[in-house]
């Protein structure tokens, strides 16, 4: 290679090499003491009060009665079954429960497990895994409502799962649901699941605890796993990378940090 050409190549590579040399490593999260609420400082130096960590993740607001589902969250559906013709409460005629778990994915809901403690079930009642119809498991966006009152069903109350192909469609259906739930959740609805009153639905998140996968209830705090640790390590996803969270393990208030899907926790 002649000298002018090699010099030209070297000059063209210099900006790239300089950018590599000057690229700063990603900063960690930091838990900061504050009053009245501790703060979580992100790697881009934005401060979030502990009370707002969940709402930043999926628009959850305490007292609103609903929340959006995101990937790595799970829907846990537990339905109680009774003999035909008996009141669906108490122990009289009680047959047992079935539990279905659905994992939230970008492409929809995936059934991951079914547990049954039933010896018999009337054909009048659906198995727990069929309460969410197959046609409602393929949406990209979901919103869960803890309790909705349906006038046409005698003021019955039930939790509701809405699914939609886009955020705008989901918001439109949710607004309509709050004003006229019976019009959205008709028997032919392709977007709505109304869970029976015998059904308990809870939301969980997937995390890793001491190297093993685990699901914990949505809204769980770090302190629920490590109440009095000598040392705690927490990794949290940021820009697609697991990033350390600097936290004072001797401070009980710092351990009140809400957990998010994908967190990895270790302590001693």
C-alpha positions as CSV (number, residue, x, y, z in Angstrom):
1,X,0.0,0.0,0.0
2,X,1.5,3.4,-0.9
3,X,1.9,6.1,1.7
4,X,-0.8,8.5,0.6
5,X,-3.5,5.8,0.6
6,X,-2.4,4.5,4.1
7,X,-2.5,8.0,5.5
8,X,-6.0,8.5,4.1
9,X,-7.2,5.3,5.7
10,X,-5.7,6.2,9.0
11,X,-7.3,9.7,9.0
12,X,-10.8,8.1,8.2
13,X,-10.4,5.7,11.1
14,X,-9.4,8.4,13.7
15,X,-12.9,9.7,14.4
16,X,-14.2,6.2,15.0
17,X,-11.3,5.3,17.3
18,X,-11.7,8.6,19.2
19,X,-15.4,8.0,19.7
20,X,-14.6,4.5,21.1
21,X,-12.0,5.9,23.4
22,X,-14.2,8.7,24.8
23,X,-17.4,6.7,25.1
24,X,-18.4,6.8,28.8
25,X,-19.6,3.7,30.5
26,X,-23.3,3.6,31.5
27,X,-24.0,5.2,34.8
28,X,-25.9,3.1,37.5
29,X,-29.3,3.8,39.0
30,X,-29.0,5.4,42.4
31,X,-31.5,5.5,45.3
32,X,-31.4,8.9,46.9
33,X,-32.7,10.0,50.3
34,X,-35.4,12.6,50.1
35,X,-38.5,13.9,52.0
36,X,-41.3,12.9,51.8
37,X,-40.4,10.2,49.2
38,X,-37.1,8.6,48.3
39,X,-36.0,9.1,44.7
40,X,-34.6,6.7,42.1
41,X,-32.1,8.5,39.8
42,X,-31.8,6.8,36.4
43,X,-28.6,6.6,34.4
44,X,-29.7,9.7,32.4
45,X,-30.0,11.6,35.8
46,X,-33.8,11.8,35.9
47,X,-35.2,11.5,39.4
48,X,-38.4,9.5,40.0
49,X,-40.1,9.4,43.4
50,X,-40.7,5.8,44.6
51,X,-44.5,6.4,44.4
52,X,-44.2,7.1,40.7
53,X,-41.9,4.2,39.7
54,X,-44.8,1.9,38.8
55,X,-46.8,4.6,36.9
56,X,-43.7,5.4,34.8
57,X,-43.6,1.7,33.8
58,X,-47.2,1.2,32.7
59,X,-49.3,4.2,33.6
60,X,-50.5,2.6,36.9
61,X,-52.1,5.1,39.3
62,X,-53.2,4.1,42.8
63,X,-57.0,4.4,43.1
64,X,-57.7,4.5,39.3
65,X,-58.9,0.9,39.2
66,X,-57.0,-0.2,36.1
67,X,-53.5,-0.8,34.7
68,X,-51.9,-1.6,31.4
69,X,-50.2,-5.0,31.0
70,X,-46.6,-5.0,29.8
71,X,-44.3,-7.9,28.6
72,X,-42.8,-9.9,31.6
73,X,-46.0,-9.4,33.5
74,X,-48.3,-12.4,34.2
75,X,-52.1,-12.7,34.6
76,X,-53.0,-15.2,37.4
77,X,-56.6,-16.4,37.2
78,X,-58.1,-18.5,40.0
79,X,-61.7,-19.7,39.6
80,X,-63.8,-21.4,42.2
81,X,-66.2,-24.1,41.2
82,X,-69.5,-25.2,42.9
83,X,-72.1,-27.9,42.3
84,X,-75.1,-27.0,40.1
85,X,-77.9,-25.2,41.9
86,X,-76.1,-24.0,45.0
87,X,-75.1,-20.5,45.9
88,X,-71.6,-19.7,44.6
89,X,-70.2,-18.7,48.0
90,X,-69.1,-20.4,51.2
91,X,-68.3,-24.1,51.5
92,X,-71.7,-25.6,50.7
93,X,-71.3,-27.3,47.3
94,X,-67.8,-26.1,46.9
95,X,-65.7,-28.3,44.6
96,X,-62.3,-26.6,44.5
97,X,-60.4,-24.2,42.3
98,X,-58.5,-24.1,39.0
99,X,-55.6,-21.7,38.3
100,X,-54.4,-20.5,34.9
101,X,-51.4,-18.3,34.3
102,X,-50.9,-16.2,31.2
103,X,-47.6,-14.6,30.3
104,X,-47.8,-11.2,28.6
105,X,-45.8,-11.1,25.4
106,X,-45.4,-8.4,22.7
107,X,-47.6,-10.6,20.5
108,X,-50.3,-11.4,23.1
109,X,-51.1,-13.7,26.0
110,X,-49.4,-17.1,26.3
111,X,-50.9,-19.8,28.5
112,X,-48.0,-21.1,30.6
113,X,-49.6,-23.3,33.2
114,X,-52.9,-24.7,34.5
115,X,-53.4,-26.2,38.0
116,X,-56.6,-28.0,39.0
117,X,-57.7,-29.2,42.3
118,X,-61.1,-30.5,41.0
119,X,-62.3,-34.0,41.0
120,X,-65.4,-33.1,39.0
121,X,-66.7,-30.0,37.2
122,X,-70.2,-29.4,35.8
123,X,-70.3,-29.0,32.0
124,X,-72.1,-25.7,32.7
125,X,-68.8,-24.1,33.8
126,X,-65.8,-23.4,31.6
127,X,-62.4,-24.6,32.5
128,X,-60.3,-21.8,33.9
129,X,-58.0,-21.7,30.8
130,X,-61.1,-21.0,28.6
131,X,-62.3,-18.0,30.5
132,X,-60.0,-15.9,28.2
133,X,-61.1,-17.0,24.7
134,X,-58.4,-17.9,22.2
135,X,-59.6,-15.0,19.9
136,X,-58.7,-12.5,22.7
137,X,-55.1,-13.7,23.2
138,X,-53.4,-12.2,20.2
139,X,-53.6,-8.5,20.9
140,X,-50.6,-6.2,21.3
141,X,-52.2,-4.1,24.1
142,X,-54.1,-5.0,27.2
143,X,-55.7,-3.1,30.1
144,X,-57.0,-4.8,33.2
145,X,-59.9,-3.3,35.3
146,X,-60.2,-4.5,38.8
147,X,-64.0,-4.1,39.1
148,X,-66.7,-3.0,36.6
149,X,-70.5,-2.8,37.3
150,X,-72.8,-4.1,34.6
151,X,-76.3,-2.8,34.8
152,X,-77.9,-5.2,32.4
153,X,-76.8,-8.1,34.5
154,X,-78.4,-6.8,37.7
155,X,-75.6,-4.6,38.9
156,X,-73.2,-7.5,38.9
157,X,-69.5,-6.6,39.4
158,X,-66.6,-8.3,37.7
159,X,-63.0,-7.7,36.7
160,X,-62.4,-7.1,33.0
161,X,-59.6,-7.6,30.6
162,X,-59.6,-5.4,27.4
163,X,-57.4,-6.2,24.4
164,X,-56.8,-4.1,21.3
165,X,-54.4,-4.0,18.3
166,X,-53.3,-0.4,19.0
167,X,-52.9,2.0,21.8
168,X,-55.6,4.4,20.3
169,X,-58.1,1.5,20.0
170,X,-57.4,0.4,23.6
171,X,-58.0,4.0,24.9
172,X,-61.2,4.3,22.9
173,X,-62.6,1.0,24.2
174,X,-61.5,1.8,27.8
175,X,-63.4,5.2,27.7
176,X,-66.5,3.5,26.3
177,X,-66.2,0.7,29.0
178,X,-66.2,3.3,31.8
179,X,-69.3,5.0,30.5
180,X,-71.3,2.1,29.1
181,X,-69.7,-1.3,30.0
182,X,-72.5,-3.4,28.7
183,X,-71.9,-2.1,25.1
184,X,-68.3,-3.0,25.1
185,X,-68.5,-6.4,26.9
186,X,-71.4,-8.0,25.1
187,X,-71.5,-11.8,24.7
188,X,-70.1,-11.4,21.1
189,X,-67.3,-9.0,22.1
190,X,-63.9,-9.8,20.5
191,X,-62.0,-7.4,22.8
192,X,-63.4,-8.0,26.3
193,X,-63.3,-10.7,28.9
194,X,-65.5,-10.4,32.0
195,X,-64.4,-12.7,34.7
196,X,-67.1,-14.4,36.9
197,X,-67.6,-13.3,40.4
198,X,-66.2,-16.6,41.6
199,X,-62.9,-15.7,39.9
200,X,-59.9,-14.0,41.5
201,X,-57.5,-12.3,39.1
202,X,-54.2,-10.9,40.2
203,X,-51.2,-9.5,38.3
204,X,-47.6,-10.7,38.9
205,X,-44.2,-9.9,37.4
206,X,-41.3,-12.0,36.4
207,X,-38.0,-11.4,38.2
208,X,-34.8,-13.4,39.0
209,X,-34.0,-14.0,42.7
210,X,-30.6,-15.4,43.5
211,X,-30.3,-16.7,40.0
212,X,-33.7,-18.5,39.9
213,X,-36.8,-17.2,38.0
214,X,-39.7,-16.2,40.3
215,X,-43.0,-14.4,40.0
216,X,-44.1,-11.9,42.6
217,X,-47.2,-9.8,42.9
218,X,-47.3,-6.5,41.0
219,X,-46.4,-3.7,43.4
220,X,-44.0,-5.8,45.5
221,X,-41.2,-3.9,47.2
222,X,-37.5,-4.9,47.4
223,X,-38.0,-5.2,51.2
224,X,-40.6,-8.1,50.6
225,X,-37.6,-10.2,49.3
226,X,-34.8,-8.9,51.5
227,X,-36.1,-7.4,54.7
228,X,-32.8,-7.0,56.7
229,X,-29.9,-7.7,54.3
230,X,-26.3,-7.0,55.1
231,X,-25.7,-6.4,51.4
232,X,-28.2,-6.3,48.5
233,X,-27.5,-6.3,44.8
234,X,-30.2,-5.2,42.3
235,X,-29.9,-5.1,38.5
236,X,-32.6,-3.3,36.5
237,X,-33.1,-3.1,32.7
238,X,-32.2,0.2,31.1
239,X,-31.9,0.7,27.3
240,X,-31.9,-3.1,26.9
241,X,-29.1,-3.7,29.4
242,X,-29.0,-4.9,33.0
243,X,-27.8,-1.9,35.0
244,X,-26.8,-1.8,38.7
245,X,-28.9,0.0,41.2
246,X,-26.8,1.6,44.0
247,X,-28.7,1.3,47.2
248,X,-27.9,1.5,50.9
249,X,-29.0,-1.9,52.2
250,X,-28.9,-0.6,55.8
251,X,-31.6,1.9,55.1
252,X,-35.1,0.4,55.5
253,X,-36.7,3.2,53.5
254,X,-34.4,2.6,50.6
255,X,-35.6,-1.0,50.5
256,X,-39.1,0.2,49.8
257,X,-38.2,0.6,46.1
258,X,-40.9,-1.1,43.9
259,X,-39.7,-4.1,41.9
260,X,-40.2,-4.1,38.1
261,X,-40.3,-7.0,35.6
262,X,-36.8,-8.2,34.7
263,X,-35.2,-7.1,38.0
264,X,-32.4,-9.4,39.2
265,X,-32.0,-9.5,43.0
266,X,-29.3,-11.0,45.2
267,X,-28.4,-10.4,48.9
268,X,-26.7,-11.8,51.9
